[in-house]
């Protein structure tokens, strides 16, 4: 009887621990048919995965440690639903992989592969970071508002929300004997007041996408590159605002991206990354710096709880500074989207994006239009990409 009583006591003590812990399996599949009017000089129809949202599955959990403190973790894997391949350069948990501690009073600290502060705070004021997805990104996702790259070896802090204000930051180790060789740091903040949302972020990275084990990884072994540009320095600053009035949401975002000594950009063509050289602009010169200024106006109208229509216009000013001279091209991007929910977890959507590259010529691949997600760069300065897709969350 004593043994039975002791076992019963132990079970009763163990039950609260089980009740205070949770693990959740979740996922999303986004698959559709795309039409590109000019991909390397040809029209193309194709099936692709994960444009409004990346197809993924993941597991996340918490354990209550007492006193308002919890252990947290998340492992999230991206995949291409049209062929079953891993996304994010073939990484098993390429979207996120982290563990940390979360305090109701002091905030959350996590360690691992994570999103930077541009994604965490500023992206929500853009169409691509809110409701539109990858096709609505600024050219080449130069400001990472659509999380083209994640940051490895990262310590992240996220504050609690104080009267509508939240802030945070990241620091990513280079994991290299050269301490600053491919490291990253970012900060951001967001403030909500009634129907208004204000956000701002800053990111700085040294030698991004130049080493396979650093903060923003280059292609190495069986894994693909993370970065959108291979360079000696990457700096991103941005601010945005959203206003919601009933069924209408309008937003404006400004981002400024400076890339020093870029040697290539990583173009993700229908989910497969290719390295596009950007050397040789202006008839043979060497590119010393590249700057993108993006001005975005976006809006969404919720006709019914199940149906919305959204649109965006992005005006991008590019500044090329080369040893043989300077150039200032302009890029115009227009996007439209309609989305209808068949249920709480399943929807169908239609998207279309038009891009025009105008102004100065640089003599590089960036003179050719490229809507993010297209099969290939256009052979001209214009490109149209249209997508019809089905999305299901579980």
C-alpha positions in Angstrom: 0.0 0.0 0.0 2.9 2.4 0.8 4.4 1.8 -2.7 1.0 2.4 -4.3 0.5 5.6 -2.2 4.0 6.9 -3.1 3.4 6.3 -6.8 0.1 8.1 -6.6 1.8 11.1 -5.0 4.5 11.2 -7.6 1.9 11.1 -10.4 -0.1 13.9 -8.8 3.1 16.0 -8.6 4.0 15.3 -12.3 0.6 16.2 -13.7 0.9 20.0 -13.4 4.2 19.9 -15.2 2.6 18.2 -18.2 -0.3 20.7 -18.1 2.1 23.7 -18.2 4.0 22.5 -21.3 2.8 22.5 -24.9 4.1 21.4 -28.3 2.3 22.4 -31.6 2.7 20.9 -35.0 1.6 23.3 -37.8 2.1 24.1 -41.5 1.0 25.7 -44.7 0.9 24.7 -48.4 0.7 27.3 -51.1 0.7 26.0 -54.7 -0.3 27.7 -57.9 0.1 28.1 -61.7 2.2 31.1 -62.9 2.4 32.8 -66.3 5.4 35.0 -67.2 5.2 37.0 -70.4 9.0 37.2 -70.9 11.4 34.9 -69.2 14.7 35.1 -71.0 12.8 36.1 -74.2 10.1 33.4 -73.9 6.6 33.0 -72.4 6.2 30.3 -69.8 3.5 28.6 -67.8 4.7 26.7 -64.7 3.6 25.3 -61.3 5.3 26.9 -58.3 5.2 26.8 -54.5 4.8 29.4 -51.8 4.5 33.0 -53.1 1.7 34.6 -51.0 3.3 32.6 -48.2 6.1 30.1 -48.2 5.0 26.5 -48.0 6.3 25.1 -44.6 5.8 22.8 -41.7 7.1 23.3 -38.2 6.9 22.4 -34.5 7.0 24.9 -31.7 6.7 24.6 -28.0 6.8 26.2 -24.5 7.6 25.0 -21.0 6.5 27.0 -18.0 9.5 27.4 -15.7 7.5 29.3 -13.0 7.6 32.9 -12.0 6.5 34.2 -15.4 9.5 32.5 -17.1 9.1 30.0 -20.0 11.5 28.0 -22.2 10.5 28.3 -25.9 11.7 26.7 -29.1 10.7 26.6 -32.8 11.8 24.5 -35.7 10.4 25.4 -39.1 11.1 23.8 -42.5 10.4 25.3 -45.9 9.6 23.2 -48.9 8.5 23.3 -52.5 5.1 21.6 -52.8 5.4 21.2 -56.6 8.4 18.9 -56.3 8.8 18.1 -52.6 12.3 19.6 -52.4 13.6 21.5 -49.4 13.6 25.3 -49.7 16.0 27.9 -48.3 19.0 26.3 -50.0 18.2 22.7 -49.0 18.3 23.4 -45.2 16.2 21.0 -43.1 15.0 23.9 -40.9 15.8 26.7 -43.2 13.0 29.1 -42.1 13.7 29.1 -38.4 15.5 27.1 -35.8 15.9 28.5 -32.3 15.6 28.0 -28.5 15.3 30.6 -25.8 13.8 32.0 -22.6 10.7 34.2 -22.4 9.7 36.4 -19.5 6.3 38.1 -19.3 7.9 41.1 -17.6 11.3 41.4 -19.3 10.8 40.0 -22.9 12.3 37.1 -24.9 15.8 36.1 -25.7 16.3 33.4 -28.4 19.4 31.8 -30.0 19.6 30.2 -33.5 18.6 30.8 -37.1 16.0 33.6 -37.0 14.5 36.7 -38.7 16.1 40.1 -38.4 14.5 43.3 -37.1 13.5 44.5 -40.6 11.3 41.4 -41.0 10.0 41.5 -37.4 9.0 45.2 -37.3 9.1 47.1 -40.6 7.8 44.4 -43.1 4.3 44.5 -41.7 3.8 48.0 -43.2 4.6 46.7 -46.8 2.3 44.8 -49.1 4.7 41.9 -49.4 5.4 41.6 -45.7 1.7 41.8 -44.8 -0.8 40.3 -47.3 0.8 40.2 -50.8 3.9 38.0 -50.4 7.0 37.4 -52.5 5.8 38.7 -55.9 5.1 42.1 -54.3 8.7 42.5 -53.0 10.8 45.5 -53.8 13.3 44.7 -56.7 15.4 41.7 -55.8 13.9 42.1 -52.3 16.9 44.4 -51.8 15.6 45.5 -48.3 14.8 41.9 -47.1 11.2 42.9 -46.2 10.2 39.5 -47.7 12.9 37.7 -45.7 14.9 36.5 -48.7 17.6 35.8 -46.1 17.5 34.7 -42.5 20.4 35.3 -40.1 22.4 32.4 -38.6 24.2 32.3 -35.3 21.8 34.9 -33.9 21.0 36.2 -30.5 17.7 38.0 -30.6 15.9 40.1 -28.0 12.1 41.0 -28.3 10.5 43.2 -25.7 7.1 42.9 -24.2 4.5 45.5 -25.5 4.4 48.6 -23.4 1.3 50.7 -24.1 1.5 49.9 -27.8 5.3 50.1 -28.1 7.5 47.0 -28.9 11.1 46.9 -29.8 14.0 44.5 -30.3 17.2 43.6 -32.0 19.6 40.9 -33.2 23.3 40.2 -33.3 24.6 37.4 -35.5 28.1 36.0 -35.0 30.4 35.4 -38.0 31.7 32.1 -36.5 34.9 33.0 -38.1 38.4 33.9 -36.8 37.8 37.3 -38.4 35.2 38.4 -35.8 33.5 40.9 -38.2 33.8 38.7 -41.3 30.1 38.1 -42.2 28.4 39.3 -39.0 25.0 41.1 -38.7 23.2 43.3 -36.4 19.8 44.9 -36.5 17.3 47.0 -34.4 13.7 47.9 -34.8 10.6 49.2 -33.1 6.9 49.3 -33.7 4.1 51.5 -32.1 0.4 50.9 -32.4 -2.0 53.7 -31.5 -5.7 53.0 -32.2 -6.0 52.5 -36.0 -2.4 53.5 -36.7 0.8 51.4 -36.9 4.2 53.0 -37.0 7.5 51.0 -37.6 11.2 51.5 -38.2 14.2 49.3 -38.5 17.9 49.3 -39.3 20.2 46.5 -40.3 24.0 46.3 -40.9 26.0 43.3 -42.2 29.7 43.0 -42.9 30.7 40.8 -45.9 27.3 39.2 -46.2 27.0 36.0 -48.3 30.8 35.6 -48.5 31.2 32.7 -46.1 29.1 29.6 -45.7 29.1 29.5 -41.9 28.5 33.2 -41.2 25.5 35.3 -40.4 24.2 35.6 -44.0 25.4 32.4 -45.6 27.0 31.9 -49.0 26.5 28.8 -51.0 28.6 26.0 -49.5 28.6 22.2 -49.7 25.0 21.1 -50.5 23.5 24.3 -49.2 22.5 27.4 -51.2 23.1 31.0 -50.4 21.0 33.1 -48.1 21.9 36.7 -49.1 20.3 38.8 -51.8 23.6 40.4 -52.7 27.2 39.3 -52.3 29.1 42.4 -51.1 31.5 43.9 -48.5 28.8 45.8 -46.6 25.0 45.8 -46.5 23.0 48.5 -44.7 19.2 48.8 -44.7 17.1 51.5 -43.1 13.3 51.9 -43.4 10.2 53.3 -41.9 6.5 52.7 -42.6 3.0 53.5 -41.5 -0.4 51.8 -41.8 -3.8 53.2 -41.1 -7.0 51.1 -40.9 -10.5 52.5 -41.2 -13.2 49.9 -41.1 -12.7 47.6 -44.1 -9.9 49.8 -45.6 -6.2 49.6 -44.8 -3.7 51.9 -46.5 0.1 52.0 -46.0 3.3 53.8 -47.0 6.8 52.5 -46.6 10.2 53.9 -47.4 13.4 51.8 -47.4 17.0 52.7 -48.2 19.4 49.9 -49.0 23.2 50.6 -49.6 25.4 47.8 -50.9 29.2 48.4 -51.0 31.3 46.6 -53.6 28.6 44.2 -54.8 29.9 41.4 -57.0 26.7 39.4 -57.5 23.0 39.3 -56.6 21.3 36.0 -55.7 18.2 35.8 -57.9 15.6 33.3 -56.8 14.1 32.2 -60.1 10.9 30.2 -59.4 12.4 28.9 -56.2 15.8 28.0 -57.6 18.6 30.4 -56.8 21.1 31.6 -59.4 24.0 34.0 -59.1 23.7 36.9 -61.4 26.9 39.0 -61.8 26.5 42.7 -61.4 30.1 43.6 -62.3 30.8 45.5 -65.5 28.2 48.3 -65.4 28.7 51.3 -67.6 30.8 49.7 -70.3 33.4 47.7 -68.3 33.7 49.6 -65.0 33.8 48.1 -61.6 30.8 48.7 -59.4 31.9 50.4 -56.1 28.4 50.9 -54.5 24.8 50.2 -55.3 21.9 52.0 -53.6 18.1 51.3 -53.7 15.5 53.8 -52.4 12.0 52.2 -52.4 8.9 54.3 -52.0 5.8 52.1 -51.6 2.1 53.0 -51.4 -0.2 50.0 -50.7 -3.9 49.5 -49.9 -6.3 46.7 -49.1 -10.2 46.6 -49.0 -12.0 43.8 -47.2 -15.3 43.5 -49.1 -16.6 40.7 -46.9 -14.9 38.7 -44.1 -14.0 36.1 -46.8 -12.9 38.4 -49.6 -10.3 41.2 -50.1 -8.6 43.0 -52.9 -5.2 44.7 -52.5 -2.8 46.7 -54.6 0.6 48.4 -54.4 2.8 50.8 -56.4 6.5 50.9 -55.7 8.9 53.6 -57.1 12.5 52.5 -56.8 15.5 54.8 -57.5 18.8 53.0 -58.1 22.1 54.7 -57.7 25.1 53.0 -59.4 28.5 54.3 -58.6 31.2 52.7 -60.8 34.8 53.4 -61.6 33.7 54.5 -65.1 30.8 56.7 -64.0 27.4 56.8 -62.4 23.9 55.9 -63.4 20.4 56.4 -61.9 17.8 53.9 -63.3 14.2 53.9 -62.1 12.0 50.9 -61.5 8.2 51.0 -61.5 6.3 48.1 -59.9 2.5 47.7 -59.9 0.8 44.7 -58.2 -2.8 43.6 -57.7 -4.2 40.7 -55.6 -7.7 39.2 -55.0 -8.2 36.6 -52.2 -11.2 34.5 -51.3 -11.5 32.3 -48.2 -13.3 29.0 -48.8 -12.9 28.3 -45.1 -10.9 29.5 -42.1 -7.9 27.5 -43.3 -8.3 27.4 -47.1 -8.3 30.2 -49.7 -7.8 30.8 -53.4 -6.0 33.9 -54.7 -5.1 35.7 -58.0 -2.0 37.9 -58.3 -0.5 40.0 -61.0 2.7 42.2 -61.0 4.1 44.4 -63.7 7.6 45.8 -63.6 9.3 48.5 -65.8 13.0 49.4 -65.6 13.5 53.0 -67.0 16.1 55.7 -67.1 19.9 55.2 -67.2 21.4 52.0 -68.5 24.1 50.3 -66.4 25.4 47.5 -68.7 24.6 44.9 -66.1 21.9 42.2 -65.6 20.0 44.8 -63.4 18.9 46.6 -66.6 16.5 43.7 -67.3 13.2 43.6 -65.5 12.7 40.8 -62.9 9.5 40.3 -60.9 10.5 38.2 -57.9 9.5 34.6 -58.5 9.6 34.7 -62.3 11.3 31.8 -64.1 14.0 34.1 -65.4 14.9 37.7 -65.9 13.2 39.4 -68.8 15.1 39.9 -72.0 13.8 43.5 -72.0 13.1 46.2 -69.4 9.5 45.0 -68.9 8.0 41.9 -67.3 4.6 40.6 -66.2 4.0 37.7 -63.8 0.4 36.4 -63.1 -0.4 33.7 -60.5 -3.5 31.7 -59.5 -3.1 29.6 -56.4 -4.6 27.5 -53.6 -3.4 27.9 -50.0 -4.2 25.7 -47.0 -3.0 26.0 -43.4 -3.0 23.3 -40.8 
